[in-house]
Amino acid sequence: MSDQQRFLAGLLLGAAAGAALALFLTSEKGKTLVEELKEDAETLGDRLRTETDEWEKQIEALLTRGKTLLEEMEQKLKNAGA
């Protein structure tokens, strides 16, 4: 099979798969599937935003705690040197 024949076979196979997918997605089952996927994606997005917000709060708390500890150590070193 030549490169040109393989290319045409791949093109036809891709077109057939695309047509089958289009038919499925426009059917009632396909529309239901797409709607469920949209809902799941929205739920996942909401969960991700919530988790990200929580991580941000935890990181801010850790940074604040680290800064406080550094300031305390700095003060102790100054007091020890005085």
N, C-alpha and C positions, 0 to 999 in steps of 0.2 A: 504494500500500500504506500503510495507516494505521500509526501508532505501535504500536497494540495488536497488529496483525498481525505487524509486524516483531519485536515482543517475543516473541510466541508462536513465531514461526519460529526465533528465536535460542534460545529455551528448548528447543524440540524438537531442534534441531541439537546443542545442548550435551548434552542427555540422551542422544542417540544416540551422540555421541562418547564420553561417559562409559561407556556400556554396552559399546561396542566395546573401549575400553581395559580395562575390567574383565574382559571375556572373554579378551582377549589375555594379561593379566597372570596370570590363573588357569590358562592353558594351560601345557603343559610348556615351550614356548619362552619364554613370558613369565616363568615361574619361574626359568629359567636366566638370562635377561637380568637380572632383579632381583638374583639372587645374584652375577652378574658385576659389576653396578654397586656392590653392597655391598662386594665385595672391592676394587674399584678405589678406592672412596671411603676405605676403611680404609688402603690403601697410600698414597694421597695424603695422608691425615691424618698418618700416620707420617712421611712425608717432610717435610711442613710443620713438624711438631714438631721434627724433626732440624735443619732449616734455621733455624728460629727460635732454637733453642738455640745454634747456631753464630753467628748474627748477634748474639745477646746477648753471647756471649763476646768477639766482635770489638769491639763497642761498649764493653764494660767495659775492654778493653785500651786502646782509644783514649782513653777518659776518664782512665784512670790515667796514660797517657803525657802527655796534655795537662796534667793536674794537676802532674805532675813538672816539665814544661817551665816552667809558670807559677811554680812554687816556685823553680826555678833562676834564672829571669829576675828574680824579686823579690829573691833573694839578691844577684845581680849588681848590681842597682840600689842596694841598700843598701850594698854594698861600694864602689860607685863614688861614692856620696854621702858616705862616711865619711872 
